[in-house]
Amino acid sequence: MTKPGAGDPAGSLRRAVERALPALRALSEEESARPRAPGKWSPREILGHLIDSASNNHQRFVRAQFQKDLVFPGYEQDAWVRAQAYASAPWKELLDLWRSYNLQLARVMDAVPRDVLRRATRRHNFHTIGFREVADGEPATLEWLTQDYVVHLEHHLKQIAAKP
């Protein structure tokens, strides 16, 4: 498995957020509302999805410290984006929330004991909730999930940066 920032997912997350902010802040309200292609999300909706991802993974990163397996609820991403009306949310508010939430996630990642991060289990559902796939029954760790979170975030930031 590719391990971006192996050993320091929190640092990788902080760097990704701070690197992306200038370009995100440069988008106007109008640009942020424009879908990238017909039937695709706008930058607001993509950032909203990343906020939802932060919210869901926040729970996962904390709960993993108190359970033996790595099985967590999934969520219907399109429904969540619609239900929270990200398409009409003010761009600056979304940016502030996204940045703050991810800095909190980096603090959570830093606080997880190393032995918990690296504890391997075959009981996980990363084959259904992960951005990159880990086969059902293949050993997985919370560290992998934190790294996968950063890979997912960077993937979507590239989508926002791409010109429609």
C-alpha positions in Angstrom: 0.0 0.0 0.0 1.1 3.5 -0.7 1.7 5.4 2.5 1.7 9.2 1.9 3.5 10.9 4.7 4.0 7.5 6.4 4.5 8.0 10.1 3.0 11.5 10.1 -0.5 11.6 8.7 -1.3 14.6 10.9 1.6 16.6 9.4 0.5 15.6 5.9 -3.0 16.8 6.6 -1.9 20.1 8.0 0.4 20.7 5.0 -2.4 19.7 2.5 -4.8 22.1 4.1 -2.4 25.1 4.3 -1.1 24.4 0.7 -4.7 24.4 -0.7 -6.0 27.5 1.2 -4.7 30.3 -1.0 -6.2 28.8 -4.2 -9.5 28.0 -2.4 -9.7 31.5 -1.0 -9.1 32.9 -4.5 -12.3 31.3 -5.8 -15.2 33.8 -6.0 -18.6 33.0 -4.7 -19.7 32.5 -8.3 -16.8 30.2 -9.2 -17.4 28.2 -6.1 -21.0 27.6 -7.0 -20.3 26.4 -10.6 -20.3 22.6 -11.1 -17.1 21.3 -12.6 -19.1 19.5 -15.3 -22.8 18.6 -16.0 -24.0 16.4 -13.2 -20.9 16.9 -11.1 -20.5 18.7 -7.8 -19.5 22.4 -7.6 -16.4 23.4 -5.5 -18.8 24.2 -2.6 -20.3 20.7 -2.8 -16.9 19.1 -3.0 -15.7 21.0 0.0 -19.0 20.1 1.8 -18.3 16.5 1.0 -14.8 16.9 2.5 -16.4 18.4 5.7 -18.7 15.3 5.8 -15.6 13.1 5.4 -13.9 15.0 8.2 -17.0 14.5 10.4 -17.3 10.8 9.7 -13.6 10.1 10.1 -13.4 12.2 13.3 -15.7 9.6 14.8 -13.7 6.7 13.4 -10.4 8.0 14.6 -11.7 8.5 18.1 -13.8 5.3 18.3 -11.0 3.1 17.0 -9.1 3.8 20.2 -11.8 2.1 22.3 -12.7 -0.9 20.2 -10.9 -4.0 19.0 -12.0 -3.9 15.4 -12.1 -1.2 12.7 -15.7 -1.5 11.6 -17.5 1.8 11.2 -20.7 3.1 9.7 -20.6 4.4 6.2 -22.7 7.2 4.8 -24.5 8.2 1.5 -22.3 11.0 0.3 -24.6 12.4 -2.3 -27.5 12.5 0.1 -25.4 14.1 2.8 -24.3 16.8 0.4 -27.9 17.6 -0.7 -29.3 17.4 2.8 -26.8 20.0 4.1 -27.4 22.5 1.2 -23.7 23.0 0.5 -24.6 24.3 -3.0 -26.0 27.4 -1.4 -23.7 27.8 1.6 -21.4 30.9 1.7 -18.0 29.9 0.3 -16.0 31.6 3.1 -18.0 29.8 5.8 -17.4 26.5 4.2 -13.6 27.2 3.9 -13.4 28.3 7.6 -15.3 25.2 8.8 -13.2 22.8 6.5 -9.9 24.3 7.7 -10.8 24.3 11.4 -12.2 20.7 11.2 -9.1 19.4 9.5 -6.8 21.1 12.0 -8.8 19.4 14.8 -8.5 16.0 13.0 -4.7 16.5 12.8 -4.7 17.1 16.6 -6.8 13.9 17.0 -4.3 12.0 14.8 -1.4 13.3 16.9 -3.1 12.2 20.1 -3.7 8.5 19.1 -1.1 6.3 20.8 1.3 4.8 18.4 0.5 1.2 19.4 -3.2 1.9 18.7 -2.4 3.5 15.3 -0.4 0.4 14.3 -2.5 -2.3 15.8 -3.5 -4.6 12.9 -6.8 -6.3 12.6 -8.6 -8.4 10.0 -12.0 -7.1 11.2 -12.5 -3.9 9.3 -14.8 -2.6 6.6 -12.2 -0.5 4.7 -13.2 -2.4 1.5 -16.5 -0.4 1.8 -15.6 2.9 3.6 -12.0 3.5 2.4 -11.0 5.7 -0.5 -8.4 3.2 -1.5 -9.4 -0.4 -1.1 -8.2 -2.9 1.5 -9.6 -6.3 0.8 -12.0 -7.8 3.3 -10.0 -9.9 5.8 -6.6 -8.3 4.8 -4.9 -6.8 7.9 -5.5 -3.1 8.3 -4.6 -0.4 10.8 -6.0 2.9 12.0 -2.8 4.4 10.7 -3.8 3.3 7.2 -7.2 4.9 7.6 -5.6 8.2 8.7 -3.4 8.1 5.6 -6.3 7.1 3.4 -8.2 10.2 4.7 -5.4 12.5 3.5 -5.2 10.8 0.1 -9.0 11.3 -0.3 -8.8 14.9 0.7 -6.0 15.6 -1.8 -7.9 13.8 -4.5 -10.9 16.2 -4.1 -8.7 19.3 -3.7 -7.3 18.5 -7.2 -10.8 18.3 -8.5 -11.6 21.8 -7.2 -8.3 23.1 -8.7 -9.1 21.7 -12.1 -10.6 24.2 -14.5 -14.2 23.4 -15.5 
